[in-house]
Structures are given as C-alpha cells and as structure tokens.
Amino acid sequence: MRRRTLLAAPLAVLAGGCSAGGCSARTDPALRLMVPNAPGSGYDITARTVATALDVDHVRSGVEVFNLAGGGGTVGLRRLVYERGNGDLMMLMGLGLVGAQHTSPVPVTLDAVTPVARLIEEPEVLVVTGDSPLRDLDDLVRAWRADPDGLAVGGGSAPGGPDHLAAMLIAEAAGVTPRSARYAEFDGGGVLLAAVLSKRVAAAVSSLGEFAGQIDSGQLRVLATTGSERSRGVEAPTLREAGLDVVFANWRGLVAPPGLDETQLRALDDTVAGLRASATWQQAMAGFRWSDAYLPGTDFGAFLRRQDGRVTQILSELGLDT
C-alpha cells in the first residue's frame, strides 16, 4: 500500500496577488479540481476559491474546476478512483461524502482514495427568511413539535451528510423524533438557497459560508449556529446558548486518485503548502468565516476513518441507519 492510500470571503476578496519579486509561476501540468456536486454548493465555492488563490498567487496557474454531480458526491468519487495514477487531479470533498457512503449504493468508497489534506472547518447555521414568523429557535421548536411532518427543514446534503446530520441532531434535542421530522434534500447550497428564499421550506440548515452574503444582507436570519462558540459577525446564539445541547462542525478537504507515486504526492503537498501560504487564500477564509483546520495526508486519512465511524454511530443512534 502506498503512503496515504487509506480510507476516510466572498470571492470579491480574491483580487490580490504576490508582491513584487515574491512569487513565480510554476510550470507543472494543468491541475484539475473536481467538485462532486452542483455549482453554488459549499464544495463548489471552496474549490473555486482554492483555484483562484492558486492562480492569483502563482502557486499553480490555470487550475480547472469542473462539476460532476450525483449520488451525494458518489458519482465524483467513482470517477476519482477510476483515475488511478493521475497526479494532476484532485477532488474537493467533506463530511457529506463520508455520509453518502452510508445512504447511497456505491461501488467504491473513500478507503480507495489518496487523502491530500483537510483544509477548513466551519459551523452550520439554522436559518429562516428575514420575514419569517419564526422569530427565534423557541418558535421553531414549538412549530416543529406540533407538526414534524408538515414543517419542512431543508439541507444541501444527502441523508448522512452534514446538513442532514445537523438537522436531525437538532430535531432530537428539540424533542422531535428524527424519523418523523421532514427533511427536504437539495443538491448543494445554491439550490437550497432558492428553496428557502421561495419559502418551499420553513427553515434550512447549511454551512455558514454558503449563506454569509444573504445573512449579511438580511435576506436570511440566523436562529442559531452549531459551533461551540458564537460565530464572528453573526448576531445569533449557539444551539447550546439557546437551550439545545448540540455542537456540530462541517469541514472540507482534498483527496486524489489512488496509486500515486512519491513524486506526485510531493507535488500535491507543495501545492497545498503554497495555498496555505497564499495571502489570497487567507483573505478568502476570513471573508467566508472559515477556520483553518489543516491536516496533512496521513493524519487526514486517519481523520476520515474516525469520521466514517462517527457517522455510522450517529445514524444508528438516531434510528436512521439503513
């Protein structure tokens, strides 16, 4: 087994560059970055932010981002595994893909990929429209308990993904049986945003960075955040502060095909090191309110295995395992 072939800012700030004499463009082959779900999703936003930062700060020029949606990310995972030995391809992924392995039929799993790095972490937010009659978390809890099948809570991940897990943990803490709660699944944050703004769902759970612009503008109102501490720039309590004992975080990282040699692995490691040193990336993380959660490949592989076990445990405890 080769090393690490184991399991599991608003874009306006991306206009900077290197200081004079500070960076020089690399001559590596073109790097492709796959997004395993739809445009506008958290994966998509993160991948395009990575590509922009690499290009602007001359770490890797001309990075191509492409979307291959389906199966909660498992279509992209299958494509990645079939690209064995391709050192010029990475996939942006996160907790949602870990969960999709448990809820979607998959011919391949994350134990076949090469973990490259975990990049960021961020809390989830529970939001309603700015004019929603649900003024605070207590209002939502009362309405949810009264009609769990009628009150739709939307998320941008498949069952087993972060939005679904967070919503079900919130439901359980609120006294709503998870199996009776109505979870409306959408393929990524972009589609979910349209659903909540058009009031097709009463509330939505998503990563903070995906809805930051709409929260700042007042289109969306945050009832609570899932982190252990209040989120910077968000006028809303944590779930614990609001009376529900839930703490939950989402994360995203990069994986590559299996079968890479040491030269290919070093090139990807160098790319990630250049990304993390990029001023553009640092500005984007601040703008999107992401936290740096870097883990290198071997540690990331161990983390993926732990996350897989945690998802299994949560789904079982909530009575949602298949």
C-alpha contacts under 8 A as a table, 3 or more apart, distances in Angstrom:
res1	aa1	res2	aa2	distance
1	M	5	T	6.64
2	R	5	T	5.69
2	R	259	G	6.99
2	R	260	L	7.61
2	R	261	D	7.67
3	R	298	T	7.59
4	R	114	T	5.56
4	R	115	P	6.03
4	R	116	V	7.93
4	R	297	G	6.04
4	R	298	T	5.20
4	R	301	G	6.60
5	T	111	D	7.42
5	T	112	A	6.57
5	T	113	V	5.77
5	T	114	T	4.39
5	T	115	P	6.78
5	T	258	P	6.08
5	T	259	G	7.41
5	T	301	G	7.98
6	L	110	L	7.59
6	L	111	D	5.00
6	L	112	A	6.30
6	L	113	V	6.38
6	L	114	T	6.27
6	L	115	P	7.04
6	L	301	G	5.73
6	L	302	A	7.94
7	L	109	T	7.52
7	L	110	L	4.75
7	L	111	D	2.84
7	L	112	A	6.03
7	L	113	V	6.54
7	L	114	T	7.91
7	L	115	P	7.88
7	L	301	G	5.97
7	L	302	A	7.72
7	L	304	L	6.41
7	L	305	R	5.99
8	A	98	V	7.34
8	A	110	L	5.48
8	A	111	D	6.01
8	A	115	P	7.70
8	A	300	F	7.45
8	A	301	G	5.13
8	A	302	A	6.53
8	A	303	F	6.36
8	A	304	L	2.87
8	A	305	R	4.18
8	A	306	R	7.27
8	A	307	Q	6.96
8	A	308	D	6.50
9	A	12	A	7.22
9	A	13	V	6.12
9	A	14	L	7.97
9	A	283	Q	6.49
9	A	284	A	3.89
9	A	285	M	5.67
9	A	286	A	5.73
9	A	287	G	2.69
9	A	288	F	3.84
9	A	289	R	6.96
10	P	13	V	6.12
10	P	14	L	7.91
10	P	213	G	7.73
10	P	284	A	6.39
10	P	287	G	5.33
10	P	288	F	5.79
11	L	14	L	5.37
11	L	49	T	7.04
11	L	284	A	6.93
12	A	15	A	6.68
13	V	16	G	7.26
13	V	280	T	7.26
13	V	283	Q	6.42
13	V	284	A	6.12
13	V	287	G	7.39
14	L	49	T	7.67
14	L	52	T	6.79
14	L	53	A	6.78
14	L	56	V	7.68
14	L	280	T	5.61
14	L	281	W	7.70
14	L	283	Q	7.49
14	L	284	A	6.60
15	A	56	V	7.29
15	A	280	T	7.35
16	G	56	V	6.71
16	G	57	D	7.67
16	G	279	A	7.59
16	G	280	T	5.91
17	G	56	V	5.25
17	G	57	D	5.00
17	G	58	H	7.97
17	G	279	A	7.61
17	G	280	T	6.97
18	C	21	G	7.82
18	C	22	G	5.72
18	C	23	C	5.87
18	C	56	V	7.55
18	C	57	D	5.27
18	C	58	H	7.53
18	C	279	A	7.86
19	S	22	G	5.18
19	S	23	C	7.39
20	A	23	C	7.72
21	G	24	S	7.75
23	C	57	D	6.92
23	C	58	H	6.20
23	C	59	V	7.80
24	S	58	H	5.94
24	S	59	V	7.64
25	A	58	H	4.66
25	A	59	V	6.19
25	A	60	R	6.76
25	A	61	S	6.80
26	R	58	H	6.90
26	R	59	V	6.21
26	R	60	R	5.83
26	R	61	S	7.10
27	T	60	R	7.82
28	D	31	L	7.94
28	D	60	R	7.25
29	P	88	D	6.98
30	A	60	R	7.95
30	A	61	S	7.44
30	A	62	G	6.48
30	A	63	V	6.21
30	A	64	E	7.60
30	A	88	D	6.74
31	L	60	R	7.54
31	L	62	G	7.42
31	L	63	V	5.06
31	L	64	E	6.42
31	L	88	D	4.81
31	L	89	L	5.92
31	L	90	M	7.87
32	R	63	V	5.74
32	R	64	E	4.71
32	R	65	V	5.98
32	R	66	F	7.58
32	R	88	D	6.18
32	R	89	L	4.85
32	R	90	M	6.46
33	L	47	A	6.96
33	L	51	A	7.87
33	L	63	V	7.05
33	L	64	E	5.97
33	L	65	V	4.74
33	L	66	F	6.46
33	L	89	L	5.92
33	L	90	M	5.03
33	L	91	M	5.48
33	L	92	L	6.98
34	M	47	A	7.90
34	M	65	V	5.86
34	M	66	F	5.18
34	M	67	N	5.91
34	M	68	L	6.97
34	M	76	G	7.40
34	M	89	L	7.40
34	M	90	M	6.21
34	M	91	M	4.52
34	M	92	L	6.28
35	V	38	A	7.55
35	V	43	Y	6.21
35	V	44	D	5.79
35	V	47	A	6.92
35	V	65	V	7.11
35	V	66	F	6.00
35	V	67	N	4.63
35	V	68	L	6.10
35	V	69	A	7.43
35	V	76	G	7.33
35	V	91	M	6.07
35	V	92	L	5.65
35	V	93	M	7.46
36	P	43	Y	7.66
36	P	67	N	5.90
36	P	68	L	4.91
36	P	69	A	4.86
36	P	70	G	7.12
36	P	72	G	7.69
36	P	73	G	4.60
36	P	74	T	7.32
36	P	75	V	6.96
36	P	76	G	4.67
36	P	77	L	7.24
36	P	91	M	7.40
36	P	92	L	7.40
36	P	93	M	7.36
37	N	41	S	7.04
37	N	43	Y	7.29
37	N	44	D	7.38
37	N	67	N	6.14
37	N	68	L	5.92
37	N	69	A	3.81
37	N	70	G	6.34
37	N	72	G	6.97
37	N	73	G	5.76
37	N	76	G	7.85
37	N	187	D	6.76
37	N	188	G	6.67
38	A	41	S	5.99
38	A	44	D	7.07
38	A	67	N	6.29
38	A	68	L	7.40
38	A	69	A	5.57
38	A	187	D	6.32
38	A	188	G	5.97
38	A	190	G	7.87
39	P	44	D	5.59
39	P	45	I	7.81
39	P	67	N	6.93
39	P	188	G	7.60
39	P	190	G	6.91
40	G	44	D	5.77
40	G	45	I	6.20
40	G	188	G	6.71
40	G	189	G	5.96
40	G	190	G	4.34
40	G	191	V	7.59
40	G	210	E	7.99
41	S	44	D	5.00
41	S	45	I	6.15
41	S	156	G	7.57
41	S	187	D	7.71
41	S	188	G	4.27
41	S	189	G	4.39
41	S	190	G	5.50
41	S	210	E	7.10
42	G	45	I	5.15
42	G	46	T	6.06
42	G	188	G	6.92
42	G	189	G	6.31
42	G	207	S	7.26
42	G	209	G	7.46
42	G	210	E	5.78
43	Y	46	T	5.21
43	Y	47	A	6.01
43	Y	92	L	6.09
43	Y	93	M	6.35
43	Y	94	G	7.67
43	Y	252	R	7.41
44	D	47	A	5.13
44	D	48	R	6.14
44	D	67	N	7.74
44	D	92	L	7.95
45	I	48	R	5.36
45	I	49	T	6.11
45	I	210	E	7.67
46	T	49	T	5.04
46	T	50	V	6.14
46	T	92	L	7.70
47	A	50	V	5.05
47	A	51	A	6.21
47	A	65	V	6.95
47	A	92	L	6.10
48	R	51	A	5.00
48	R	52	T	6.06
48	R	65	V	6.57
49	T	52	T	5.16
49	T	53	A	6.12
49	T	281	W	7.32
49	T	284	A	7.23
50	V	53	A	5.25
50	V	54	L	6.14
50	V	275	L	7.22
50	V	281	W	7.01
51	A	54	L	5.20
51	A	55	D	6.20
51	A	62	G	7.96
51	A	63	V	5.55
51	A	64	E	7.38
51	A	65	V	7.22
52	T	55	D	5.15
52	T	56	V	5.89
52	T	63	V	7.97
53	A	56	V	5.20
53	A	57	D	5.94
53	A	275	L	6.71
53	A	278	S	6.68
53	A	280	T	5.27
53	A	281	W	5.33
54	L	57	D	5.63
54	L	58	H	5.91
54	L	59	V	4.79
54	L	60	R	5.15
54	L	61	S	6.69
54	L	63	V	7.65
54	L	271	T	7.96
54	L	274	G	7.47
54	L	275	L	5.90
54	L	278	S	7.53
55	D	58	H	5.00
55	D	59	V	6.16
55	D	60	R	5.52
55	D	61	S	4.59
55	D	62	G	6.35
55	D	63	V	7.05
56	V	59	V	7.86
56	V	61	S	7.94
56	V	280	T	7.31
57	D	278	S	6.17
57	D	279	A	7.57
57	D	280	T	6.99
58	H	61	S	6.10
59	V	271	T	6.61
59	V	274	G	5.78
59	V	275	L	6.99
60	R	63	V	6.65
60	R	271	T	7.13
68	L	75	V	6.98
68	L	76	G	5.58
69	A	72	G	7.45
69	A	73	G	6.19
69	A	75	V	6.52
69	A	76	G	6.61
70	G	73	G	5.67
70	G	74	T	6.56
70	G	75	V	5.28
70	G	76	G	7.37
71	G	74	T	5.06
71	G	75	V	5.84
71	G	100	A	7.36
71	G	104	S	6.40
72	G	75	V	7.75
72	G	96	G	7.14
72	G	97	L	6.49
72	G	100	A	5.58
72	G	104	S	7.54
72	G	157	S	6.74
72	G	158	A	5.42
72	G	187	D	7.40
73	G	76	G	5.51
73	G	77	L	6.37
73	G	96	G	7.66
73	G	97	L	5.60
73	G	100	A	7.02
74	T	77	L	4.75
74	T	78	R	6.11
74	T	97	L	6.89
74	T	100	A	6.87
74	T	101	Q	7.34
74	T	104	S	7.69
74	T	106	V	6.53
75	V	78	R	5.28
75	V	79	R	6.42
76	G	79	R	5.04
76	G	80	L	6.16
76	G	91	M	7.95
77	L	80	L	5.06
77	L	81	V	6.31
77	L	108	V	7.38
77	L	109	T	7.40
77	L	110	L	7.62
78	R	81	V	5.26
78	R	82	Y	6.25
78	R	106	V	7.96
78	R	107	P	7.29
78	R	108	V	6.00
78	R	109	T	7.93
79	R	82	Y	5.15
79	R	83	E	6.44
80	L	83	E	5.21
80	L	84	R	7.41
80	L	89	L	7.97
80	L	90	M	7.80
80	L	91	M	7.32
80	L	113	V	7.69
80	L	256	A	6.96
80	L	257	P	5.31
81	V	84	R	5.81
81	V	108	V	7.45
81	V	112	A	6.62
81	V	113	V	6.32
81	V	257	P	5.25
81	V	258	P	6.26
82	Y	257	P	7.53
83	E	86	N	5.69
83	E	257	P	5.81
83	E	258	P	7.68
84	R	257	P	5.16
84	R	258	P	5.02
84	R	259	G	5.53
84	R	260	L	7.47
85	G	257	P	6.38
85	G	258	P	6.12
85	G	259	G	4.71
85	G	260	L	4.88
85	G	261	D	7.65
86	N	89	L	6.10
86	N	257	P	6.34
86	N	260	L	6.96
87	G	90	M	7.87
87	G	256	A	7.32
87	G	257	P	7.34
87	G	260	L	6.29
87	G	264	Q	5.36
87	G	265	L	7.51
87	G	268	L	7.73
89	L	256	A	6.27
89	L	257	P	7.24
90	M	254	L	6.36
90	M	255	V	5.60
90	M	256	A	4.50
90	M	257	P	7.16
91	M	254	L	5.59
91	M	255	V	5.37
91	M	256	A	6.20
92	L	252	R	7.03
92	L	253	G	5.82
92	L	254	L	4.81
92	L	255	V	6.74
93	M	96	G	7.52
93	M	97	L	6.41
93	M	252	R	5.58
93	M	253	G	5.53
93	M	254	L	6.10
93	M	255	V	7.30
94	G	97	L	5.79
94	G	98	V	6.93
94	G	250	N	7.57
94	G	251	W	5.64
94	G	252	R	4.18
94	G	253	G	5.94
95	L	98	V	5.06
95	L	99	G	6.34
95	L	161	G	6.03
95	L	162	P	5.96
95	L	250	N	6.49
95	L	251	W	6.32
95	L	252	R	7.03
95	L	307	Q	7.65
96	G	99	G	5.16
96	G	100	A	6.14
96	G	157	S	6.16
96	G	158	A	7.12
96	G	160	G	6.77
96	G	161	G	3.73
96	G	162	P	5.48
97	L	100	A	4.90
97	L	101	Q	6.63
97	L	161	G	6.76
98	V	101	Q	5.74
98	V	102	H	7.63
98	V	110	L	7.50
98	V	160	G	7.74
98	V	161	G	7.19
98	V	304	L	7.73
98	V	307	Q	7.25
98	V	308	D	6.01
98	V	311	V	7.64
99	G	102	H	5.51
99	G	103	T	6.85
99	G	158	A	7.83
99	G	159	P	7.05
99	G	160	G	4.04
99	G	161	G	4.75
99	G	162	P	7.75
99	G	308	D	7.36
99	G	311	V	6.28
100	A	103	T	5.15
100	A	104	S	5.55
100	A	158	A	6.55
100	A	159	P	6.90
100	A	160	G	5.84
100	A	161	G	6.39
101	Q	104	S	5.78
101	Q	105	P	7.18
101	Q	106	V	6.49
101	Q	109	T	6.60
102	H	105	P	7.88
102	H	160	G	6.76
102	H	312	T	7.51
102	H	321	D	7.84
102	H	322	T	7.57
103	T	158	A	7.89
103	T	159	P	6.29
103	T	160	G	6.45
103	T	322	T	6.99
106	V	109	T	6.79
108	V	112	A	7.06
109	T	112	A	6.04
109	T	113	V	7.87
110	L	113	V	5.46
112	A	257	P	7.90
112	A	258	P	6.20
113	V	255	V	6.51
113	V	256	A	6.04
113	V	257	P	5.29
113	V	258	P	4.94
114	T	255	V	5.57
114	T	256	A	4.95
114	T	257	P	5.72
114	T	258	P	5.28
114	T	259	G	7.88
114	T	260	L	7.82
114	T	297	G	7.72
114	T	301	G	7.95
115	P	254	L	6.67
115	P	255	V	4.50
115	P	256	A	6.35
115	P	297	G	4.98
115	P	298	T	7.08
115	P	300	F	6.19
115	P	301	G	5.54
116	V	253	G	7.67
116	V	254	L	5.43
116	V	255	V	4.99
116	V	256	A	6.57
116	V	268	L	7.19
116	V	269	D	7.06
116	V	296	P	6.46
116	V	297	G	4.42
116	V	300	F	7.29
117	A	253	G	5.59
117	A	254	L	5.39
117	A	255	V	7.04
117	A	272	V	7.53
117	A	294	Y	6.57
117	A	295	L	5.41
117	A	296	P	4.75
117	A	297	G	5.04
117	A	300	F	5.91
118	R	251	W	7.60
118	R	252	R	6.09
118	R	253	G	3.96
118	R	254	L	6.30
118	R	293	A	6.44
118	R	294	Y	5.07
118	R	295	L	4.92
118	R	296	P	6.79
118	R	297	G	7.81
118	R	300	F	5.98
119	L	251	W	7.55
119	L	252	R	5.92
119	L	253	G	4.90
119	L	254	L	7.46
119	L	292	D	6.29
119	L	293	A	5.33
119	L	294	Y	4.66
119	L	295	L	6.97
120	I	251	W	5.52
120	I	252	R	5.55
120	I	253	G	6.93
120	I	290	W	6.12
120	I	291	S	5.48
120	I	292	D	4.81
120	I	293	A	4.56
120	I	294	Y	6.53
121	E	249	A	6.70
121	E	250	N	5.64
121	E	251	W	4.12
121	E	252	R	6.59
121	E	290	W	5.98
121	E	291	S	5.18
121	E	292	D	6.49
121	E	293	A	5.63
122	E	207	S	6.67
122	E	208	L	6.77
122	E	209	G	7.63
122	E	227	G	7.92
122	E	249	A	5.76
122	E	250	N	5.39
122	E	251	W	6.21
122	E	289	R	7.34
122	E	290	W	5.33
122	E	291	S	6.09
123	P	207	S	6.02
123	P	208	L	6.12
123	P	225	T	6.56
123	P	226	T	5.51
123	P	227	G	5.10
123	P	231	S	7.86
123	P	248	F	6.64
123	P	249	A	4.63
123	P	250	N	5.90
124	E	163	D	7.45
124	E	166	A	7.52
124	E	205	V	6.53
124	E	206	S	5.27
124	E	207	S	4.24
124	E	208	L	5.51
124	E	225	T	5.88
124	E	226	T	5.35
124	E	227	G	7.26
124	E	248	F	7.20
124	E	249	A	6.38
124	E	250	N	6.75
125	V	205	V	5.60
125	V	206	S	5.58
125	V	207	S	5.99
125	V	208	L	5.60
125	V	222	V	6.52
125	V	223	L	7.65
125	V	224	A	6.07
125	V	225	T	4.47
125	V	226	T	6.26
126	L	203	A	6.93
126	L	204	A	5.73
126	L	205	V	4.66
126	L	206	S	6.91
126	L	222	V	5.80
126	L	223	L	5.62
126	L	224	A	5.50
126	L	225	T	6.24
127	V	203	A	5.61
127	V	204	A	5.33
127	V	205	V	6.42
127	V	220	L	6.25
127	V	221	R	5.45
127	V	222	V	4.43
127	V	223	L	5.66
127	V	224	A	7.50
128	V	132	S	6.12
128	V	134	L	7.44
128	V	196	V	7.08
128	V	202	A	6.62
128	V	203	A	4.75
128	V	204	A	6.54
128	V	220	L	5.65
128	V	221	R	5.40
128	V	222	V	6.62
128	V	223	L	7.32
129	T	132	S	5.18
129	T	196	V	6.90
129	T	197	L	6.22
129	T	199	K	7.77
129	T	203	A	7.73
129	T	219	Q	5.87
129	T	220	L	4.41
129	T	221	R	5.79
130	G	218	G	5.85
130	G	219	Q	5.07
130	G	220	L	4.83
130	G	221	R	5.14
132	S	135	R	6.79
134	L	137	L	7.56
134	L	139	D	5.23
134	L	140	L	5.80
135	R	139	D	6.28
135	R	140	L	7.98
135	R	223	L	7.62
136	D	139	D	5.45
136	D	140	L	6.72
136	D	223	L	5.37
137	L	140	L	5.09
137	L	141	V	6.16
137	L	223	L	5.42
137	L	224	A	6.91
137	L	242	A	7.01
138	D	141	V	5.07
138	D	142	R	6.20
139	D	142	R	5.30
139	D	143	A	6.26
140	L	143	A	5.17
140	L	144	W	5.90
141	V	144	W	5.04
141	V	145	R	6.04
141	V	174	A	6.06
142	R	145	R	5.30
142	R	146	A	6.22
143	A	146	A	5.14
143	A	147	D	6.30
143	A	148	P	7.77
143	A	151	L	7.31
144	W	147	D	5.37
144	W	148	P	4.83
144	W	151	L	6.04
144	W	176	V	7.07
145	R	148	P	5.72
145	R	174	A	7.81
145	R	175	G	6.97
145	R	176	V	5.79
147	D	150	G	5.25
147	D	151	L	6.11
148	P	151	L	5.58
148	P	152	A	7.83
148	P	176	V	6.85
148	P	180	S	6.11
148	P	181	A	4.88
148	P	182	R	6.32
149	D	152	A	7.14
149	D	180	S	6.10
149	D	181	A	5.53
149	D	182	R	5.00
150	G	182	R	6.94
151	L	181	A	7.92
151	L	182	R	6.57
151	L	201	V	7.50
151	L	202	A	6.27
152	A	181	A	7.83
152	A	182	R	5.13
152	A	183	Y	5.93
152	A	184	A	6.24
152	A	200	R	7.96
152	A	201	V	5.04
152	A	202	A	5.61
152	A	203	A	6.95
153	V	167	A	7.45
153	V	182	R	6.38
153	V	183	Y	5.18
153	V	184	A	5.96
153	V	201	V	5.73
153	V	202	A	5.99
153	V	203	A	4.93
153	V	204	A	5.26
153	V	205	V	7.29
154	G	183	Y	5.71
154	G	184	A	4.45
154	G	185	E	5.98
154	G	186	F	7.20
154	G	192	L	6.81
154	G	195	A	7.94
154	G	196	V	7.54
154	G	201	V	5.89
154	G	202	A	7.81
154	G	203	A	6.29
154	G	204	A	4.48
154	G	205	V	6.29
155	G	158	A	7.91
155	G	163	D	5.04
155	G	164	H	6.16
155	G	167	A	7.87
155	G	183	Y	7.26
155	G	184	A	6.33
155	G	185	E	5.44
155	G	186	F	6.04
155	G	188	G	7.84
155	G	189	G	7.61
155	G	192	L	6.37
155	G	204	A	5.71
155	G	205	V	5.21
155	G	206	S	6.14
156	G	163	D	6.22
156	G	185	E	6.11
156	G	186	F	4.70
156	G	187	D	5.39
156	G	188	G	4.16
156	G	189	G	4.98
156	G	191	V	7.46
156	G	192	L	5.63
156	G	205	V	7.71
156	G	206	S	6.59
157	S	160	G	7.81
157	S	161	G	5.15
157	S	162	P	6.54
157	S	163	D	5.59
157	S	164	H	6.31
157	S	185	E	6.34
157	S	186	F	6.38
157	S	187	D	6.22
157	S	188	G	6.12
158	A	161	G	5.43
158	A	163	D	7.97
158	A	164	H	6.71
158	A	185	E	6.02
158	A	186	F	7.41
158	A	187	D	7.47
159	P	164	H	5.43
159	P	165	L	7.35
159	P	185	E	7.66
160	G	164	H	6.02
160	G	165	L	5.88
160	G	311	V	6.92
160	G	315	L	7.18
161	G	164	H	5.43
161	G	165	L	5.99
162	P	165	L	5.11
162	P	166	A	5.90
162	P	250	N	6.26
163	D	166	A	5.22
163	D	167	A	6.04
163	D	205	V	5.49
163	D	206	S	5.60
163	D	207	S	7.70
164	H	167	A	5.14
164	H	168	M	6.11
164	H	183	Y	7.23
164	H	205	V	7.89
165	L	168	M	5.19
165	L	169	L	6.07
165	L	314	I	7.83
165	L	315	L	7.94
166	A	169	L	5.15
166	A	170	I	6.11
166	A	205	V	7.33
166	A	226	T	7.91
166	A	248	F	6.73
167	A	170	I	5.11
167	A	171	A	6.11
167	A	183	Y	7.75
167	A	205	V	6.45
168	M	171	A	4.90
168	M	172	E	6.14
168	M	178	P	5.43
168	M	181	A	7.65
168	M	318	L	7.62
169	L	172	E	5.17
169	L	173	A	6.20
169	L	178	P	7.76
169	L	246	V	6.88
169	L	318	L	7.87
170	I	173	A	5.15
170	I	174	A	6.07
170	I	244	L	7.26
170	I	246	V	6.67
171	A	174	A	5.01
171	A	175	G	6.35
171	A	176	V	4.93
171	A	177	T	6.72
171	A	178	P	6.00
171	A	181	A	7.12
172	E	175	G	5.23
172	E	176	V	5.22
172	E	177	T	5.76
172	E	178	P	5.91
172	E	318	L	7.74
173	A	176	V	7.39
173	A	244	L	5.67
173	A	245	D	6.50
173	A	246	V	7.16
174	A	244	L	6.63
176	V	180	S	7.25
176	V	181	A	6.70
177	T	180	S	5.38
177	T	181	A	6.42
178	P	181	A	5.12
178	P	318	L	6.38
178	P	319	G	7.54
178	P	320	L	7.67
179	R	318	L	7.83
179	R	319	G	7.01
179	R	320	L	6.79
184	A	201	V	7.49
186	F	189	G	7.55
186	F	191	V	6.10
186	F	192	L	5.57
187	D	190	G	7.97
187	D	191	V	6.34
187	D	192	L	7.35
188	G	191	V	5.92
188	G	192	L	6.36
189	G	192	L	4.83
189	G	193	L	5.86
189	G	206	S	6.94
189	G	210	E	6.29
189	G	211	F	7.94
190	G	193	L	5.22
190	G	194	A	6.66
191	V	194	A	5.32
191	V	195	A	6.42
192	L	195	A	5.00
192	L	196	V	6.29
192	L	204	A	7.62
193	L	196	V	5.34
193	L	197	L	6.13
193	L	211	F	7.62
194	A	197	L	5.25
194	A	198	S	6.05
195	A	198	S	5.25
195	A	199	K	6.12
195	A	200	R	5.15
195	A	201	V	6.29
196	V	199	K	4.87
196	V	200	R	5.89
196	V	201	V	5.34
196	V	202	A	6.92
196	V	203	A	6.59
196	V	204	A	6.55
197	L	200	R	7.75
197	L	219	Q	7.71
197	L	220	L	7.90
198	S	201	V	7.97
199	K	202	A	6.14
201	V	204	A	6.99
206	S	210	E	7.03
206	S	211	F	7.51
207	S	210	E	5.67
207	S	211	F	7.20
207	S	250	N	7.04
208	L	211	F	5.69
208	L	212	A	5.88
208	L	288	F	7.76
208	L	289	R	7.45
209	G	212	A	5.11
209	G	288	F	4.80
209	G	289	R	6.24
209	G	290	W	6.99
210	E	213	G	7.90
210	E	288	F	7.93
211	F	214	Q	5.44
211	F	215	I	6.09
211	F	220	L	7.97
212	A	215	I	5.10
212	A	216	D	6.10
212	A	288	F	6.87
213	G	216	D	5.17
213	G	217	S	6.21
214	Q	217	S	5.07
214	Q	218	G	6.14
214	Q	219	Q	5.14
214	Q	220	L	5.56
215	I	218	G	5.24
215	I	219	Q	6.10
215	I	220	L	4.80
215	I	221	R	5.97
215	I	222	V	7.19
216	D	219	Q	7.84
217	S	220	L	7.61
218	G	221	R	6.38
222	V	225	T	7.37
222	V	234	V	7.62
222	V	235	E	7.52
222	V	236	A	6.00
223	L	236	A	6.09
223	L	237	P	7.37
224	A	236	A	5.40
224	A	237	P	5.15
224	A	238	T	5.17
224	A	239	L	5.50
224	A	242	A	7.38
225	T	230	R	7.13
225	T	231	S	7.26
225	T	236	A	6.96
225	T	237	P	6.42
225	T	238	T	4.67
225	T	239	L	5.94
226	T	238	T	5.78
226	T	239	L	5.72
226	T	246	V	6.70
226	T	247	V	5.17
226	T	248	F	5.17
226	T	249	A	6.77
227	G	230	R	6.74
227	G	231	S	7.40
227	G	238	T	6.32
227	G	239	L	7.79
227	G	247	V	5.41
227	G	248	F	5.81
227	G	249	A	6.23
228	S	238	T	6.97
228	S	240	R	7.84
228	S	247	V	5.77
228	S	248	F	7.80
229	E	238	T	6.52
230	R	234	V	7.47
230	R	236	A	7.33
230	R	237	P	6.19
230	R	238	T	5.74
231	S	234	V	5.58
232	R	289	R	7.40
237	P	240	R	7.86
237	P	241	E	5.70
237	P	242	A	6.15
238	T	241	E	5.10
238	T	242	A	6.29
239	L	242	A	4.99
239	L	243	G	6.30
239	L	244	L	5.19
239	L	245	D	6.62
239	L	246	V	6.08
239	L	247	V	7.26
240	R	243	G	5.11
240	R	244	L	4.92
240	R	245	D	4.96
240	R	246	V	6.18
240	R	247	V	7.40
241	E	244	L	7.41
251	W	293	A	7.88
257	P	260	L	7.14
260	L	264	Q	5.93
260	L	265	L	6.44
261	D	264	Q	5.38
261	D	265	L	6.28
262	E	265	L	5.01
262	E	266	R	6.11
263	T	266	R	5.20
263	T	267	A	6.31
264	Q	267	A	5.14
264	Q	268	L	6.42
265	L	268	L	5.23
265	L	269	D	6.15
266	R	269	D	4.95
266	R	270	D	6.04
267	A	270	D	5.07
267	A	271	T	6.24
268	L	271	T	4.97
268	L	272	V	6.34
269	D	272	V	5.22
269	D	273	A	6.17
270	D	273	A	4.99
270	D	274	G	6.11
271	T	274	G	5.11
271	T	275	L	6.18
272	V	275	L	4.92
272	V	276	R	6.23
273	A	276	R	5.28
273	A	277	A	6.32
274	G	277	A	5.14
274	G	278	S	6.15
275	L	278	S	5.10
275	L	281	W	6.50
276	R	281	W	6.67
276	R	282	Q	7.26
277	A	281	W	7.73
277	A	282	Q	7.77
278	S	281	W	5.25
278	S	282	Q	6.41
279	A	282	Q	5.07
279	A	283	Q	6.15
280	T	283	Q	5.16
280	T	284	A	6.17
281	W	284	A	5.03
281	W	285	M	6.16
282	Q	285	M	5.20
282	Q	286	A	6.42
283	Q	286	A	5.23
283	Q	287	G	6.23
284	A	287	G	4.96
284	A	288	F	6.10
285	M	288	F	5.27
285	M	289	R	5.77
285	M	290	W	4.90
285	M	291	S	6.89
285	M	292	D	7.73
286	A	289	R	4.90
286	A	290	W	6.28
286	A	291	S	7.94
287	G	290	W	7.78
295	L	299	D	5.87
295	L	300	F	5.34
296	P	299	D	5.58
296	P	300	F	5.72
297	G	300	F	4.94
297	G	301	G	6.10
298	T	301	G	5.12
298	T	302	A	6.52
299	D	302	A	5.14
299	D	303	F	6.17
300	F	303	F	4.89
300	F	304	L	6.14
301	G	304	L	5.10
301	G	305	R	6.52
302	A	305	R	5.23
302	A	306	R	6.45
303	F	306	R	5.08
303	F	307	Q	6.12
304	L	307	Q	5.02
304	L	308	D	6.15
305	R	308	D	5.13
305	R	309	G	6.46
306	R	309	G	5.16
306	R	310	R	6.21
307	Q	310	R	4.92
307	Q	311	V	6.14
308	D	311	V	5.30
308	D	312	T	6.32
309	G	312	T	5.10
309	G	313	Q	6.24
310	R	313	Q	5.04
310	R	314	I	6.12
311	V	314	I	5.15
311	V	315	L	6.09
312	T	315	L	5.42
312	T	316	S	6.17
312	T	321	D	7.42
313	Q	316	S	5.14
313	Q	317	E	6.06
314	I	317	E	5.11
314	I	318	L	6.08
315	L	318	L	5.22
315	L	319	G	6.12
315	L	320	L	4.85
315	L	321	D	4.88
316	S	319	G	5.08
316	S	320	L	5.92
316	S	321	D	5.01
317	E	320	L	7.62
318	L	321	D	7.78
